[in-house]
Amino acid sequence: MTTIGNLMKNEPHHWGLRGDPYLWQQLKTELKHHQLPRSRSELAFTLEQEFGRVTGHSLAMEDEFFIPEHAHGGMSSGMISCDFWRRIAFPTILSRFDKID
């Protein structure tokens, strides 16, 4: 069985801000038991819902924000880039979904 978390097995080659890799891992863990939805639009909706649930922030309404538990040192430590999630992370996951037979 393939899950949404399986689509996140391989990390992106680059990140937005220093908190993004930790959020990727958190979302991957949260979604490891979520079965794949039937459609790409359902997957996109689920990703945005989980992003909001886990972070307490709206992907559509913000540019960047701070999550204390993802702060592990460095200037932008704990900072999340919504632009990265909108333009890189979620499109990468959706592209992987599109390639499933």
Phi, psi and omega in degrees: 000131177265138180240169177298321178302326178296330178291345182256011182304311179267128182282156173299159181284338177215163185239168175276290179236172188294339178278343185299318179298325180289323176292322176304312181297319179297313179295320178301317178294316180297327186261007185292341179250003179277117178297152177296136176287173182281337185226160178298319181294324176296319178297314179301318178297314180298317179300314180293322178296314180294321176304311180295319180296315183288320185266335186077014182232151178270126178297326184280338190255356186227161176262313177203158180203170184252135174238110185305320183291348177257012178270112183232024177107148180107164187298316181256024182304130179082357181275139180246132179260110178295327177300317177301314182292323179287319188263335185242298189298302183293319175300326177297314180296317180296323177296320177296322177297318181298334183274354178285132180283000000 
